[in-house]
Amino acid sequence: METGKKIGIWMDHATAHLIEYSKGATQERIITSKFTREEKEEVLTRSEHIMHNKEQDQQHHYYKEIGEAIKGYSEVILFGPTDARVELFNTLKTNHHFENIKIEVQSSDKMNSTEQHKFVKQYFSTLIKK
């Protein structure tokens, strides 16, 4: 029997696609980092140190927003082509609010929306069969 809410998150350092899995269907929400390439270039012209601090601050807010979005889920799969998924996982595992959420991390290639939804469906439907 299937219990709990499940979500898959395909992410890189700029965008997170949150794909909720329920009874075989999926719904998607997108969270975007506020630290754009244009902002990085503009800040970099002033100071590399300022750029690094601003990037860290924006990344923290990006991960925090994703964390808030997954608090109501029992299972999460983080996947994507960059280390952003591992960075988010490491951030979440140090926070006691996420200790009762099963969080898995898998590497994947760049994917379009259809491929992301298919990945989430296959991942959670395989778990249900076990």
N, C-alpha and C positions, 0 to 999 in steps of 0.2 A: 504494500500500500504506500502511496506517495504522500509524504508529509512535508510541510514547510515550503517556504517560498524560495525559488532558485533564480539566480541571475548570472549571466555571463557578461564579462566586460572585456571588449577588445580595445586596447589602448596603446598609444604612444605618448610622447611627451607633450603633444599638442591637443589631442582629442581622445575622448573616451566614449565609446558606444556601449551604453548599458542596455543589455538585451534580456528582458525578463522572460523566463520560461514558465509556462503554466499549461498543463494538459495538452502538450504538443504544439501550442501556438506560442508566438513570441511577440513582444512589444518592445519598441526601441526608444531610448532617450539619449541625447548627446550632450556631453559636458565638454566645454572647450577651455583650454588654458588661456588666461588673459595675457600671457607673455608671448606676443606674436613676433615673427621675424622682423617686422618693421620696427617694433618697439626695441628689440634687441640691438638693431643697427643704430637707432637713434641714441640709445643710452651708451652704447659702446664708443660713440664719437666723443662723449664726455669723459668717461673713465671705465676701464675694465673692471676695477674694484666695485664701482657702483653697479655696473651691469651684472656682475656675479651676485651681489646682494639682492638686487631686484629680481633676478631670475630665481634665486632660492626662495624668496618671499612668495612670488607668484606660484612656484611649484608647490609650496606648502599649502596655499589656498586651493589649488587645483586638486591635490590629493585629499584635502579636508572635505571638499565638496563631494568628491566621489565616495569618501567614507560615510558621510551623512546619508547619501543615497542608498547605501547597502545595509544600513543598520536594521532594517526590517526583514532581512533575508536570513535563511538558515544555511544556504549553500551558495558559494560564489566561485566561479572559475575566472581567473584573470589570464588573459592571453593577448599576444601581440608581438610585433617584430623587434621592439626595443627593450631596454632594461627598465622602462617605466613600470611595468607590471611587477617586477621584483622590488623596485623602490617602494611602490605602494604597499606591497605585501609586508615588507619590513617595517613600514610605518604603522600599518594596522596591527601587526602582531605585538607591538609594544603597548597598545591601548587596550585596557581591560574591557571596553565596550564591545570588542570584537572576539572575545575569548570563546563565546558559545556559537560562533559562526564558523562553519567549515569552509576554509578558503584554500583553493588549489591554484597553482601557477603552472602554465604551460606556454612554451614558445610556439609562435606561429609566424607565418609569412604575412605580408601585407594582404589584406582581404577586402573585397567589396562588401557591401551590405548583405547581399544574398549569401555570400560565403560565410560571413559572420553568423548570420541566423542559422544556417545549416550546421555550423560547428557547434553552436549552443544546443540545438535540438539533439544532435548526435551524442554530445557529451552527456547530457542529463538523461536521455532515453537509455543510454548504455548503463548508467548507474542504477536506473529503476529496474532493469532486467536482472541485475546481480543479486 
